[in-house]
Amino acid sequence: MHIGHLIFQKRQKEGYTLRSLGKHLGVAFSTLGRVERGEGDLHPHARIKVMQWLHPDIPQLECR
């Protein structure tokens, strides 16, 4: 499973918009949108923030 799909699923489940999640995580909402659509990847610092937010909902992620 790709990280973008995990972000989308949890964001929807918790009622976040891309903007509100971006503000909550300190990551640009446009970046989160690109990652959800599979059009980009997160920089290492942003990836750590997102992974911490996703925990414990993280199955094994596919490597790119």
Secondary structure, 3 states (H helix, E strand, C coil): CCHHHHHHHHHHHHCCCHHHHHHHHCCCHHHHHHHHCCCCCCCHHHHHHHHHHHCCCCCCCCCC
